[in-house]
């Protein structure tokens, strides 16, 4: 089978494209608005020859108050990488319909949703790019698509709208959070994946992606070596007591923000006190006010952002209460952070002569990206090993291969021992066997045991999809039986379907029975409440009438 033709939207520095190329895809188009990221993408993946990056045409002064967006091809020659404003779907939608790729991938900007930012959500104009991605899918109508973002995107209305669009277009969706450290990158980066397959069932990708997941997270020690970092005795200030709390608090009980984020915190101290004698430590600039600076190499690195590569700072001085000197902690270099993110050691981030900036009357040239731009590229990039695992899983699905067990195809050696993985075991409810005897005429213990065994296996086959109900699992089981369990004979397949269908019927009856009991309890409670109220009202009314009755005086018969 020839490589699947892919379009990479919001391509950035090329992390997703690199992973897809390793998985055997053919990248036919990559688009992004950031010229610096396009230059790095082109230089390393050779869509544009190295050092011959095109320049934008000179745009004359505009009459309106706002400058029109710069879009279109970067040169007169036919190039693959483009600078694009994807909000202008009228320019790129027809092109997607003409290309008709097999797959479209991309990660719309995460800044509106990320916890590291202000989290403006739908109030941020960049959230519209999430819907622009869905419109590109509607125009290109690919067989597959993959949208990648931060998990917080699921709380936005923009994400809910694009999910409705994908379902209306006929895509079966796989929505799941993945950890890059389980897919070949030594970075604890949690990403939300929404993957679609045309005319397929929900959860179609999970069983294929699971086989590439390792059972152990890749750590900094795995990537940078066990000797990287400093021991606890190397960073301790001699003669100071090892206290458990070092953060001063304000009168209202909150932590004081003196010294910014570069200071020793209580979480740093707790990491040091709970460490093992063999642990080694390093410094990584945090993403939040209470995020620790001190890290252990036996764990994956935290999520790399544009600020992660910042050092301790020249103005940092240990406070009198501090017993750890952050200046003695080694800091990973930018190249080492790039390696932790899964990029190859020879990846070229500093591309010379990459862009031209437009002014009113002249062109301002820049020889190379600024350090801020390079760090932001790395923070925004998709981990190439994670992209490769996603790509390989999609290829397996396209070829209708039978998925193997978890970690049977993981990318890194030493993290794929299947014996270390213990899956969740389905527990049969206590009342279910009695129901089977009464409603399915399973009187013999052998028949009942076989039915329960088939149910446990059917549940296990669809457990990775984490579906909401057994009815949803029943629909997903048909897909599993067609692909993953294709070698089974038809009799066994029918038995698995029947076992799961019977359990779904029992759940429906139990749900209806529970709802009826709840309704009856509520009705009895209301009857008791209103019955007591009515009786009290009758007594009060009788007492009131007695007080209003006129007094009758006896008549003197003799009178």
C-alpha positions as CSV (number, residue, x, y, z in Angstrom):
1,X,0.0,0.0,0.0
2,X,1.4,3.4,-1.0
3,X,1.9,6.0,1.8
4,X,-1.1,7.9,2.9
5,X,-1.2,11.5,1.6
6,X,-1.3,13.9,4.4
7,X,-1.9,17.6,4.9
8,X,-0.4,19.2,8.0
9,X,-2.3,22.3,9.2
10,X,-0.7,24.5,11.9
11,X,2.4,22.6,11.1
12,X,4.7,24.7,13.3
13,X,8.3,23.6,13.4
14,X,7.5,20.2,12.0
15,X,7.0,17.8,14.9
16,X,3.8,16.2,13.6
17,X,5.2,16.0,10.1
18,X,8.4,14.4,11.2
19,X,6.4,11.7,13.1
20,X,4.1,11.0,10.1
21,X,7.1,10.7,7.7
22,X,8.6,8.1,10.0
23,X,5.3,6.3,10.0
24,X,5.3,6.2,6.2
25,X,3.1,9.1,5.2
26,X,3.6,11.4,2.3
27,X,3.3,15.1,3.3
28,X,1.7,16.9,0.4
29,X,1.0,20.2,2.1
30,X,2.0,22.0,5.3
31,X,0.5,25.3,6.3
32,X,1.2,27.8,9.1
33,X,1.2,31.5,9.7
34,X,4.4,31.7,11.6
35,X,7.3,32.3,9.1
36,X,10.0,31.4,11.6
37,X,8.3,28.0,12.3
38,X,7.9,27.5,8.6
39,X,11.6,28.1,8.0
40,X,12.6,25.5,10.6
41,X,10.0,23.1,9.2
42,X,11.3,23.5,5.7
43,X,15.0,23.4,6.5
44,X,14.7,20.1,8.4
45,X,12.1,18.3,6.3
46,X,13.4,19.7,3.0
47,X,10.1,20.8,1.6
48,X,11.9,24.1,0.8
49,X,15.6,23.9,0.1
50,X,17.8,24.9,3.0
51,X,18.9,28.5,2.9
52,X,16.7,29.5,-0.1
53,X,13.6,30.5,1.9
54,X,11.3,32.8,-0.2
55,X,10.3,36.3,0.8
56,X,7.0,37.9,1.0
57,X,6.1,40.4,-1.7
58,X,6.1,44.1,-0.8
59,X,2.6,45.2,0.2
60,X,1.8,48.8,-0.5
61,X,0.3,51.0,2.3
62,X,-3.3,50.2,3.0
63,X,-6.1,52.7,3.4
64,X,-8.0,51.0,6.2
65,X,-7.2,51.2,9.8
66,X,-6.2,47.5,10.0
67,X,-3.5,45.8,8.0
68,X,-4.9,43.1,5.7
69,X,-3.7,39.5,6.5
70,X,-0.6,38.2,4.7
71,X,-1.5,35.0,3.0
72,X,-0.9,32.9,-0.1
73,X,2.2,31.4,-1.5
74,X,5.5,32.5,-0.3
75,X,7.1,32.5,-3.7
76,X,6.3,32.2,-7.4
77,X,7.6,28.7,-7.5
78,X,5.4,25.7,-6.5
79,X,6.3,25.1,-2.9
80,X,4.8,22.7,-0.4
81,X,5.0,24.8,2.8
82,X,2.8,27.9,2.8
83,X,2.3,30.8,5.1
84,X,-1.5,30.7,5.7
85,X,-4.2,32.5,7.6
86,X,-6.5,29.6,8.1
87,X,-9.3,31.8,9.2
88,X,-9.6,32.8,5.6
89,X,-11.2,29.5,4.6
90,X,-12.4,30.8,1.3
91,X,-8.7,30.8,0.1
92,X,-7.7,27.4,1.4
93,X,-11.0,25.4,1.5
94,X,-11.1,24.9,-2.3
95,X,-7.5,23.8,-2.3
96,X,-8.3,21.2,0.3
97,X,-11.1,20.0,-1.9
98,X,-8.8,19.8,-4.9
99,X,-6.0,17.9,-3.1
100,X,-8.4,15.4,-1.5
101,X,-5.8,14.1,1.0
102,X,-6.1,10.8,2.8
103,X,-5.6,12.5,6.2
104,X,-5.5,16.0,7.6
105,X,-3.7,16.6,10.9
106,X,-3.1,19.7,12.9
107,X,-3.1,21.3,16.3
108,X,-5.1,24.6,16.4
109,X,-3.6,27.2,18.8
110,X,-3.9,26.0,22.4
111,X,-3.3,29.5,24.0
112,X,-7.1,30.1,24.5
113,X,-7.4,26.9,26.6
114,X,-4.0,26.2,28.1
115,X,-3.6,26.5,31.9
116,X,-0.3,28.3,31.3
117,X,-2.2,31.3,29.8
118,X,-5.2,33.5,30.8
119,X,-7.6,30.8,29.6
120,X,-9.9,33.1,27.8
121,X,-11.5,30.2,26.0
122,X,-14.2,31.1,23.5
123,X,-13.4,34.8,24.2
124,X,-10.0,34.5,22.5
125,X,-10.1,35.2,18.8
126,X,-7.8,32.2,18.2
127,X,-10.5,29.8,19.3
128,X,-12.1,30.4,15.9
129,X,-9.2,28.6,14.3
130,X,-10.5,25.4,16.0
131,X,-13.7,25.8,13.8
132,X,-11.5,26.7,10.8
133,X,-9.8,23.3,11.2
134,X,-13.2,21.6,11.0
135,X,-14.2,23.6,7.9
136,X,-11.0,22.4,6.3
137,X,-12.0,18.8,7.1
138,X,-15.4,19.5,5.5
139,X,-13.8,20.8,2.4
140,X,-11.1,18.1,2.0
141,X,-13.3,15.3,3.1
142,X,-10.3,13.0,4.0
143,X,-10.6,9.4,5.1
144,X,-9.0,10.3,8.4
145,X,-8.2,13.4,10.5
146,X,-6.4,14.0,13.8
147,X,-6.8,17.2,15.8
148,X,-4.4,17.7,18.7
149,X,-4.7,20.2,21.6
150,X,-4.6,20.5,25.4
151,X,-7.2,18.6,27.4
152,X,-8.8,21.8,28.6
153,X,-10.2,22.4,25.0
154,X,-13.1,20.0,25.8
155,X,-14.6,22.6,28.1
156,X,-15.0,25.2,25.3
157,X,-18.1,25.7,23.1
158,X,-15.8,25.8,20.0
159,X,-14.7,22.2,20.6
160,X,-18.3,21.1,21.1
161,X,-19.3,22.7,17.9
162,X,-16.6,21.1,15.9
163,X,-17.5,17.7,17.3
164,X,-21.1,18.2,16.1
165,X,-19.6,19.1,12.7
166,X,-17.5,16.0,12.5
167,X,-20.4,13.8,13.4
168,X,-22.6,15.5,10.8
169,X,-19.9,14.8,8.2
170,X,-20.1,11.0,9.1
171,X,-16.9,10.6,11.0
172,X,-16.5,8.1,13.9
173,X,-14.5,9.8,16.6
174,X,-11.9,8.7,19.0
175,X,-11.5,11.3,21.8
176,X,-8.8,10.5,24.4
177,X,-6.0,12.1,26.4
178,X,-2.5,10.7,25.8
179,X,0.8,11.1,27.7
180,X,3.8,11.7,25.4
181,X,6.0,9.9,28.0
182,X,4.2,6.7,27.2
183,X,4.8,7.1,23.4
184,X,8.6,7.6,23.1
185,X,9.2,11.1,24.5
186,X,10.7,11.8,27.9
187,X,8.2,14.6,28.6
188,X,5.1,14.4,30.7
189,X,3.0,16.2,28.2
190,X,-0.7,15.5,28.2
191,X,-2.5,16.1,24.9
192,X,-6.1,15.7,23.8
193,X,-6.5,13.7,20.6
194,X,-9.7,13.9,18.5
195,X,-9.3,11.5,15.6
196,X,-11.9,10.8,13.0
197,X,-12.4,7.9,10.5
198,X,-15.0,8.3,7.8
199,X,-18.0,6.0,8.2
200,X,-16.6,4.2,11.2
201,X,-17.6,3.5,14.8
202,X,-16.5,5.7,17.7
203,X,-13.4,4.6,19.5
204,X,-11.9,3.1,16.3
205,X,-8.3,4.2,17.0
206,X,-8.0,3.2,20.7
207,X,-7.1,-0.5,20.2
208,X,-4.6,0.4,17.5
209,X,-3.0,3.2,19.5
210,X,-2.8,1.1,22.7
211,X,-0.3,-1.4,21.2
212,X,2.2,1.4,20.8
213,X,1.9,2.6,24.4
214,X,4.7,1.6,26.8
215,X,3.9,0.3,30.3
216,X,6.5,2.6,31.8
217,X,6.9,6.3,31.3
218,X,10.1,7.4,29.6
219,X,12.3,9.4,32.0
220,X,14.9,12.1,31.8
221,X,17.5,9.5,32.9
222,X,16.5,7.3,29.9
223,X,17.2,10.2,27.5
224,X,20.0,12.2,29.1
225,X,21.7,9.4,31.0
226,X,21.8,8.3,34.7
227,X,24.7,10.7,35.5
228,X,22.8,13.8,34.5
229,X,21.9,16.1,37.4
230,X,23.3,16.7,40.9
231,X,22.9,14.7,44.1
232,X,21.1,16.1,47.1
233,X,24.4,16.7,49.0
234,X,25.7,18.7,46.1
235,X,22.8,21.3,46.3
236,X,22.4,21.5,50.1
237,X,23.7,24.7,51.8
238,X,26.1,23.6,54.6
239,X,25.1,24.3,58.2
240,X,21.4,25.0,57.5
241,X,18.5,23.0,59.1
242,X,16.4,20.9,56.7
243,X,13.0,22.4,57.4
244,X,9.8,21.3,55.6
245,X,8.4,24.8,54.9
246,X,10.2,27.7,53.4
247,X,7.5,29.7,51.8
248,X,6.4,32.8,53.7
249,X,2.7,33.6,53.8
250,X,0.8,36.9,53.8
251,X,-1.7,37.8,56.6
252,X,-4.5,36.3,54.5
253,X,-2.9,32.9,54.5
254,X,-1.7,33.0,50.9
255,X,1.9,32.4,49.7
256,X,3.9,35.6,49.2
257,X,5.3,36.1,45.6
258,X,8.6,37.6,46.6
259,X,11.3,36.9,44.1
260,X,8.9,35.8,41.3
261,X,8.8,32.1,40.5
262,X,12.6,31.6,41.0
263,X,12.7,30.8,44.7
264,X,12.8,27.7,46.8
265,X,9.3,26.5,47.4
266,X,7.6,24.0,49.8
267,X,7.1,21.5,46.9
268,X,10.9,21.7,46.1
269,X,11.6,20.8,49.7
270,X,9.1,18.0,49.7
271,X,10.7,16.5,46.6
272,X,14.1,16.6,48.2
273,X,13.0,15.1,51.5
274,X,11.1,12.3,49.8
275,X,13.9,11.4,47.4
276,X,15.8,8.2,47.2
277,X,19.6,8.1,48.1
278,X,20.3,7.4,44.4
279,X,18.2,10.3,43.0
280,X,19.8,13.1,41.0
281,X,18.1,16.5,40.5
282,X,18.0,19.3,37.9
283,X,16.4,22.7,37.6
284,X,13.4,23.3,35.3
285,X,11.7,26.6,35.2
286,X,8.0,26.1,36.3
287,X,4.9,27.0,34.5
288,X,3.0,28.2,37.6
289,X,3.6,30.1,40.9
290,X,3.4,26.9,43.0
291,X,5.0,24.5,40.4
292,X,8.3,23.1,41.7
293,X,11.7,24.1,40.3
294,X,13.5,21.0,41.6
295,X,13.0,17.9,39.4
296,X,14.2,14.3,39.6
297,X,15.7,12.5,36.6
298,X,13.8,9.3,37.4
299,X,10.6,11.1,36.2
300,X,9.7,12.5,32.8
301,X,10.4,16.2,32.4
302,X,7.4,18.5,32.9
303,X,5.6,19.9,29.9
304,X,8.1,22.0,28.0
305,X,6.9,25.5,27.3
306,X,8.5,28.6,25.9
307,X,9.7,29.6,29.4
308,X,11.0,26.2,30.4
309,X,14.5,26.9,29.2
310,X,14.9,30.0,31.3
311,X,17.5,29.7,34.0
312,X,17.5,30.6,37.7
313,X,18.3,34.2,37.0
314,X,21.1,36.5,37.9
315,X,19.3,38.2,40.8
316,X,18.5,34.9,42.6
317,X,19.9,34.6,46.1
318,X,19.0,31.9,48.7
319,X,16.9,33.3,51.6
320,X,18.1,32.7,55.2
321,X,15.5,29.9,55.6
322,X,16.5,28.1,52.4
323,X,18.6,25.0,52.8
324,X,18.9,24.2,49.0
325,X,20.8,26.5,46.6
326,X,19.0,26.4,43.2
327,X,22.1,27.8,41.5
328,X,23.8,24.5,42.1
329,X,21.2,22.6,40.1
330,X,22.2,21.8,36.5
331,X,19.9,23.2,33.8
332,X,19.2,21.2,30.6
333,X,20.4,23.0,27.6
334,X,18.0,23.9,24.7
335,X,19.4,21.0,22.7
336,X,18.7,18.7,25.7
337,X,15.2,20.0,26.0
338,X,14.7,19.4,22.3
339,X,15.9,15.8,22.8
340,X,13.4,15.4,25.7
341,X,10.7,16.5,23.4
342,X,11.6,13.7,20.9
343,X,13.4,15.7,18.2
344,X,16.6,14.2,16.7
345,X,20.0,15.7,17.9
346,X,20.7,17.1,14.4
347,X,17.4,19.1,14.2
348,X,18.3,22.6,13.0
349,X,16.4,25.3,15.0
350,X,18.6,28.3,14.1
351,X,17.8,28.9,10.4
352,X,19.5,31.9,8.9
353,X,17.8,34.4,6.6
354,X,14.4,33.0,7.3
355,X,12.0,35.9,6.9
356,X,11.3,39.4,5.8
357,X,9.1,41.8,7.7
358,X,7.0,44.4,5.9
359,X,7.1,48.0,6.8
360,X,5.4,50.9,5.1
361,X,8.2,51.8,2.7
362,X,10.9,49.2,3.1
363,X,11.7,45.6,4.0
364,X,13.3,44.7,7.3
365,X,15.4,41.5,7.1
366,X,16.2,39.2,10.0
367,X,19.2,36.8,9.8
368,X,17.8,34.2,12.2
369,X,14.9,33.6,14.5
370,X,15.1,35.2,17.9
371,X,15.7,33.0,21.0
372,X,12.2,33.8,22.1
373,X,10.8,32.5,18.8
374,X,12.9,29.3,18.9
375,X,11.8,28.5,22.5
376,X,8.2,29.1,21.7
377,X,8.5,26.8,18.7
378,X,9.7,24.0,20.9
379,X,7.0,24.6,23.4
380,X,4.3,24.5,20.7
381,X,5.6,21.5,18.9
382,X,4.0,18.1,18.9
383,X,6.4,15.4,20.1
384,X,7.5,13.5,17.0
385,X,7.5,10.1,18.7
386,X,3.8,10.6,19.7
387,X,2.9,11.7,16.2
388,X,4.7,8.6,14.8
389,X,2.7,6.3,17.1
390,X,-0.5,7.9,16.0
391,X,0.5,7.6,12.4
392,X,1.4,3.9,12.7
393,X,-1.9,3.2,14.4
394,X,-3.8,4.8,11.6
395,X,-1.8,2.8,9.0
396,X,-2.6,-0.3,10.9
397,X,-6.3,0.6,10.8
398,X,-6.2,1.5,7.1
399,X,-4.6,-1.9,6.3
400,X,-7.1,-3.7,8.6
401,X,-4.3,-5.3,10.6
402,X,-5.1,-7.1,13.8
403,X,-3.9,-5.1,16.8
404,X,-1.5,-6.7,19.1
405,X,-1.2,-6.5,22.9
406,X,-0.2,-3.3,24.7
407,X,3.5,-2.3,24.3
408,X,4.0,-5.0,21.6
409,X,5.1,-2.3,19.2
410,X,6.3,0.5,21.5
411,X,9.1,2.6,20.0
412,X,11.6,2.5,23.0
413,X,13.3,-0.6,24.3
414,X,12.9,-1.3,28.0
415,X,9.5,0.2,28.3
416,X,7.4,-2.5,26.6
417,X,7.3,-5.5,29.0
418,X,3.7,-6.8,28.7
419,X,4.0,-8.6,32.0
420,X,4.2,-5.3,33.8
421,X,0.8,-4.3,32.6
422,X,-2.3,-5.4,34.5
423,X,-5.6,-4.5,32.9
424,X,-8.8,-3.8,34.8
425,X,-10.9,-7.0,35.5
426,X,-14.6,-6.8,34.9
427,X,-16.6,-7.9,37.9
428,X,-20.0,-9.6,37.3
429,X,-22.8,-8.1,39.4
430,X,-24.2,-10.5,42.1
431,X,-27.8,-10.4,40.8
432,X,-26.9,-11.0,37.1
433,X,-26.5,-14.8,37.3
434,X,-30.0,-15.1,38.8
435,X,-31.4,-13.0,36.0
436,X,-29.8,-15.2,33.4
437,X,-31.3,-18.3,35.0
438,X,-34.8,-16.7,35.0
439,X,-34.8,-14.9,31.6
440,X,-32.3,-16.9,29.4
441,X,-33.0,-20.4,30.7
442,X,-29.4,-21.1,31.6
443,X,-30.0,-23.8,34.2
444,X,-26.9,-25.8,33.9
445,X,-23.8,-24.5,35.7
446,X,-21.7,-25.2,32.6
447,X,-23.8,-23.0,30.4
448,X,-24.0,-20.2,33.0
449,X,-20.2,-20.3,33.5
450,X,-19.6,-20.1,29.7
451,X,-22.0,-17.1,29.4
452,X,-20.2,-15.2,32.1
453,X,-16.8,-16.0,30.6
454,X,-18.0,-14.7,27.2
455,X,-19.3,-11.5,28.9
456,X,-15.9,-10.9,30.6
457,X,-14.0,-11.3,27.4
458,X,-16.4,-9.1,25.4
459,X,-16.0,-6.4,28.1
460,X,-12.3,-6.7,28.1
461,X,-12.1,-6.3,24.3
462,X,-13.8,-2.9,24.4
463,X,-12.6,-1.7,27.7
464,X,-9.9,0.6,26.2
465,X,-12.6,2.6,24.5
466,X,-14.0,3.8,27.9
467,X,-17.5,4.0,26.5
468,X,-20.4,5.3,28.6
469,X,-22.8,2.4,28.4
470,X,-23.0,-1.3,27.4
471,X,-25.1,-0.4,24.4
472,X,-22.2,1.8,23.1
473,X,-19.8,-1.1,23.8
474,X,-22.1,-3.5,21.9
475,X,-21.8,-1.2,18.8
476,X,-18.0,-1.0,19.2
477,X,-17.8,-4.8,19.6
478,X,-18.9,-5.3,16.0
479,X,-15.9,-3.4,14.8
480,X,-13.6,-5.3,17.1
481,X,-14.9,-8.6,15.8
482,X,-14.3,-7.5,12.2
483,X,-10.7,-6.4,12.7
484,X,-9.0,-7.4,16.0
485,X,-10.9,-10.7,16.4
486,X,-11.3,-11.6,12.8
487,X,-9.7,-15.0,13.1
488,X,-12.4,-16.2,15.5
489,X,-15.1,-18.5,14.1
490,X,-18.6,-17.2,13.6
491,X,-20.0,-19.3,16.5
492,X,-17.6,-17.7,19.0
493,X,-18.3,-14.2,17.6
494,X,-22.1,-14.8,18.0
495,X,-21.6,-15.9,21.6
496,X,-19.6,-12.8,22.5
497,X,-22.3,-10.6,20.9
498,X,-25.1,-12.5,22.7
499,X,-23.3,-12.3,26.1
500,X,-22.8,-8.5,25.8
501,X,-26.4,-8.0,24.4
502,X,-27.9,-10.0,27.3
503,X,-26.0,-7.8,29.8
504,X,-27.2,-4.7,28.1
505,X,-30.8,-6.0,28.4
506,X,-30.2,-6.6,32.1
507,X,-28.8,-3.1,32.6
508,X,-31.9,-1.6,30.9
509,X,-34.3,-3.6,33.1
510,X,-32.3,-2.7,36.2
511,X,-32.2,0.9,35.2
512,X,-36.0,0.9,34.6
513,X,-36.6,-0.9,37.9
514,X,-34.4,1.5,39.8
515,X,-36.1,4.5,38.2
516,X,-39.5,3.1,39.2
517,X,-38.4,2.4,42.8
518,X,-37.0,6.0,43.0
519,X,-40.4,7.3,41.7
520,X,-42.3,5.3,44.2
521,X,-40.1,6.5,47.1
522,X,-40.6,10.0,46.0
523,X,-44.3,9.6,45.8
524,X,-44.5,8.1,49.2
525,X,-42.4,10.8,50.7
526,X,-44.7,13.4,49.1
527,X,-47.8,11.6,50.3
528,X,-46.4,11.6,53.9
529,X,-45.5,15.2,53.6
530,X,-48.7,16.5,52.1
531,X,-50.8,14.0,54.1
532,X,-49.5,15.4,57.4
533,X,-49.9,18.9,56.1
534,X,-53.5,18.3,55.1
535,X,-54.4,16.7,58.5
536,X,-52.8,19.7,60.3
537,X,-54.8,22.0,58.1
538,X,-58.0,20.2,59.0
539,X,-57.3,20.6,62.7
540,X,-56.5,24.2,62.4
541,X,-59.6,24.9,60.4
542,X,-61.8,23.1,63.0
543,X,-60.2,25.1,65.8
544,X,-60.8,28.4,63.9
545,X,-64.5,27.6,63.3
546,X,-65.0,26.8,66.9
547,X,-63.7,30.2,67.9
548,X,-66.0,31.9,65.4
549,X,-69.2,30.1,66.6
550,X,-71.6,32.5,68.4
551,X,-72.2,31.9,72.1
552,X,-75.7,30.6,72.8
553,X,-77.1,31.6,76.2
554,X,-79.7,29.4,77.8
555,X,-83.3,30.7,78.0
556,X,-85.2,30.9,81.2
557,X,-88.2,28.7,80.8
558,X,-89.9,30.3,83.6
559,X,-89.6,33.7,82.1
